[in-house]
Amino acid sequence: MATFEPVLLANVGRDDSHTRAVYESTGGYEALRRTLAEMSPADLTELVKASNLRGRGGAGFPTGVKWTFLPKDHPGPIYMCVNADESEPGTFNNRILMEEDPHQVIEGAILSCYATRATTAYIYLRYEYPGSYARLQAAIDECYAAGYLGKNILGSDFSLDMYLHRGAAAYICGEETGLIESLEGKRAWPRIKPPFPAVEGLFHKPTVINNVETMACVTHIARRGADWFKSIGTPADPNNPRDAGSYGPKLYCLSGHVNKPGCYEAPLGITCRELIDNFGGGVWKNRRAKAAVPGGISMGLLTADELDTPLDFSGPGRVGCLGLGTAAVVVLDETVSIVDFLHNSCRFFAHESCGQCTPCREGTAWSLRMLERMRAGRGRLADLDLLLEIGDSIGIMPGTTICGLADGAAWPIKNAIRKFRDEFEDFIRRTNPHGYDVTEPVPALVQLGGH
């Protein structure tokens, strides 16, 4: 792999990297000064569109295009929400940015507010991050003191207030309309769309929601330009009109069975194997990798034969995964039971389902019960096809659920069983030798009992 100098993590490891003084000593807020003096909001939006920056929170939607969905001549306030509700298992890249270099995130948020004409910004932070809360609040206070926030920023006619809001430890708040509901003081039930947040979001006003890492990327696009950003990553595939390219640096979370877990920065498109070997020091204890999660458990699994898959916005989808997700790579060595992995995954999604939509609420609960029964030695081969049917029913079907959590819950089920079916069948035969081939329906009371 070619040498790559970190950009987003460049200040990490410096003494007092979280302070404004250190950030300004490395060029911090110069992009904001230049932008306010030389560019209009429309110019900055076009710059971000030209960079082809895609959201780093999971969906990968083009950021600049998202900004253009806001009404052009809205007379009232426009809000910006920075989604810092980092709750996908295995994900911690936002935490690194917020605790080690919060001003990089805040500068990007200020620039994004300028581009979208937002007058108020909220950073919605996961409750379990007290260290991030302290660092972000201190950085916001420093920005007010320096004139980067408040009235007439740096002598311009642009004014912005920024608030830090802590959530209440719910995974569903990572969904943008669930986040908005929580921010308004309500139960975090995702909203039916349309209307989309860009038209009617926070307090029924136009709202744009962007991820923490996306904000950090905006800072560097404003500082270095769109061409610089597009020089990093994977270009668009001319033979695939749906592949818009994967540009810029990316923070990859690497955990699980590797020698050096951590948060690493690399160009979008690094392969999973390169990440494991070049950054993670290989699989621990001289074992072999059995599988890897490419971007959070909702994305599914890569098999050992699929580890050369590029970790960009298109690569994981070509091998049966849902996508890149949060780029949280979790490595499973050869000793891991995929049955146990899927059980843990189903338990997580059953617990985190908000319960608003019947397919997700019931589907996640029933799939968990079936996995519990299987692990208790009462599984049947017919259960595998039933689990696949549940997976096809709770996700992907348009109009059946309000948000994407059902898709995320369904994908590990379908992905794990289809890629590791032999292991599931061997487990069922071994743990239920006298009943694995039973095909009659399980009585409801037995099913509800789990064990």
Secondary structure in CASP SS format (residue, H / E / C, confidence):
PFRMAT SS
TARGET T0000
AUTHOR 0000-0000-0000
METHOD secondary structure of the structure
MODEL  1
M C 1.00
A C 1.00
T C 1.00
F C 1.00
E C 1.00
P C 1.00
V C 1.00
L C 1.00
L C 1.00
A C 1.00
N C 1.00
V C 1.00
G C 1.00
R C 1.00
D C 1.00
D C 1.00
S C 1.00
H C 1.00
T C 1.00
R H 1.00
A H 1.00
V H 1.00
Y H 1.00
E H 1.00
S H 1.00
T C 1.00
G C 1.00
G C 1.00
Y C 1.00
E H 1.00
A H 1.00
L H 1.00
R H 1.00
R H 1.00
T H 1.00
L H 1.00
A H 1.00
E H 1.00
M C 1.00
S C 1.00
P H 1.00
A H 1.00
D H 1.00
L H 1.00
T H 1.00
E H 1.00
L H 1.00
V H 1.00
K H 1.00
A H 1.00
S H 1.00
N C 1.00
L C 1.00
R E 1.00
G C 1.00
R C 1.00
G C 1.00
G C 1.00
A C 1.00
G C 1.00
F C 1.00
P E 1.00
T H 1.00
G H 1.00
V H 1.00
K H 1.00
W H 1.00
T H 1.00
F C 1.00
L C 1.00
P C 1.00
K C 1.00
D C 1.00
H C 1.00
P C 1.00
G C 1.00
P C 1.00
I C 1.00
Y E 1.00
M E 1.00
C E 1.00
V E 1.00
N E 1.00
A E 1.00
D C 1.00
E C 1.00
S C 1.00
E C 1.00
P C 1.00
G C 1.00
T C 1.00
F C 1.00
N H 1.00
N H 1.00
R H 1.00
I H 1.00
L H 1.00
M H 1.00
E H 1.00
E H 1.00
D C 1.00
P H 1.00
H H 1.00
Q H 1.00
V H 1.00
I H 1.00
E H 1.00
G H 1.00
A H 1.00
I H 1.00
L H 1.00
S H 1.00
C H 1.00
Y H 1.00
A H 1.00
T H 1.00
R C 1.00
A C 1.00
T C 1.00
T E 1.00
A E 1.00
Y E 1.00
I E 1.00
Y E 1.00
L E 1.00
R C 1.00
Y C 1.00
E C 1.00
Y C 1.00
P H 1.00
G H 1.00
S H 1.00
Y H 1.00
A H 1.00
R H 1.00
L H 1.00
Q H 1.00
A H 1.00
A H 1.00
I H 1.00
D H 1.00
E H 1.00
C H 1.00
Y H 1.00
A H 1.00
A H 1.00
G C 1.00
Y C 1.00
L C 1.00
G E 1.00
K C 1.00
N C 1.00
I H 1.00
L H 1.00
G H 1.00
S C 1.00
D C 1.00
F C 1.00
S C 1.00
L E 1.00
D E 1.00
M E 1.00
Y E 1.00
L E 1.00
H E 1.00
R E 1.00
G C 1.00
A C 1.00
A C 1.00
A C 1.00
Y H 1.00
I H 1.00
C H 1.00
G H 1.00
E C 1.00
E H 1.00
T H 1.00
G H 1.00
L H 1.00
I H 1.00
E H 1.00
S H 1.00
L H 1.00
E C 1.00
G C 1.00
K C 1.00
R C 1.00
A C 1.00
W C 1.00
P C 1.00
R C 1.00
I C 1.00
K C 1.00
P C 1.00
P C 1.00
F C 1.00
P C 1.00
A C 1.00
V C 1.00
E C 1.00
G C 1.00
L H 1.00
F H 1.00
H H 1.00
K C 1.00
P C 1.00
T E 1.00
V E 1.00
I E 1.00
N E 1.00
N E 1.00
V H 1.00
E H 1.00
T H 1.00
M H 1.00
A H 1.00
C H 1.00
V H 1.00
T H 1.00
H H 1.00
I H 1.00
A H 1.00
R H 1.00
R H 1.00
G C 1.00
A H 1.00
D H 1.00
W H 1.00
F H 1.00
K H 1.00
S C 1.00
I C 1.00
G E 1.00
T E 1.00
P C 1.00
A C 1.00
D C 1.00
P C 1.00
N C 1.00
N C 1.00
P C 1.00
R C 1.00
D C 1.00
A C 1.00
G C 1.00
S E 1.00
Y E 1.00
G C 1.00
P E 1.00
K E 1.00
L E 1.00
Y E 1.00
C E 1.00
L E 1.00
S E 1.00
G E 1.00
H C 1.00
V E 1.00
N C 1.00
K C 1.00
P C 1.00
G E 1.00
C E 1.00
Y E 1.00
E E 1.00
A E 1.00
P E 1.00
L C 1.00
G C 1.00
I C 1.00
T E 1.00
C H 1.00
R H 1.00
E H 1.00
L H 1.00
I H 1.00
D H 1.00
N H 1.00
F H 1.00
G C 1.00
G C 1.00
G C 1.00
V E 1.00
W H 1.00
K H 1.00
N H 1.00
R C 1.00
R C 1.00
A E 1.00
K E 1.00
A E 1.00
A E 1.00
V E 1.00
P C 1.00
G C 1.00
G C 1.00
I H 1.00
S H 1.00
M H 1.00
G C 1.00
L C 1.00
L E 1.00
T E 1.00
A H 1.00
D H 1.00
E H 1.00
L C 1.00
D C 1.00
T C 1.00
P E 1.00
L C 1.00
D C 1.00
F C 1.00
S C 1.00
G C 1.00
P H 1.00
G H 1.00
R H 1.00
V H 1.00
G C 1.00
C C 1.00
L C 1.00
G C 1.00
L C 1.00
G C 1.00
T C 1.00
A C 1.00
A E 1.00
V E 1.00
V E 1.00
V E 1.00
L E 1.00
D E 1.00
E C 1.00
T C 1.00
V C 1.00
S C 1.00
I H 1.00
V H 1.00
D H 1.00
F H 1.00
L H 1.00
H H 1.00
N H 1.00
S H 1.00
C H 1.00
R H 1.00
F H 1.00
F H 1.00
A H 1.00
H H 1.00
E H 1.00
S C 1.00
C C 1.00
G C 1.00
Q C 1.00
C C 1.00
T H 1.00
P H 1.00
C H 1.00
R H 1.00
E H 1.00
G H 1.00
T H 1.00
A H 1.00
W H 1.00
S H 1.00
L H 1.00
R H 1.00
M H 1.00
L H 1.00
E H 1.00
R H 1.00
M H 1.00
R H 1.00
A H 1.00
G H 1.00
R H 1.00
G C 1.00
R C 1.00
L H 1.00
A H 1.00
D H 1.00
L H 1.00
D H 1.00
L H 1.00
L H 1.00
L H 1.00
E H 1.00
I H 1.00
G H 1.00
D H 1.00
S H 1.00
I H 1.00
G C 1.00
I C 1.00
M C 1.00
P C 1.00
G C 1.00
T C 1.00
T C 1.00
I C 1.00
C C 1.00
G C 1.00
L H 1.00
A H 1.00
D H 1.00
G H 1.00
A H 1.00
A H 1.00
W H 1.00
P H 1.00
I H 1.00
K H 1.00
N H 1.00
A H 1.00
I H 1.00
R H 1.00
K H 1.00
F C 1.00
R H 1.00
D H 1.00
E H 1.00
F H 1.00
E H 1.00
D H 1.00
F H 1.00
I H 1.00
R H 1.00
R H 1.00
T H 1.00
N C 1.00
P C 1.00
H C 1.00
G C 1.00
Y C 1.00
D C 1.00
V C 1.00
T C 1.00
E C 1.00
P C 1.00
V C 1.00
P C 1.00
A H 1.00
L H 1.00
V H 1.00
Q H 1.00
L H 1.00
G H 1.00
G C 1.00
H C 1.00
END
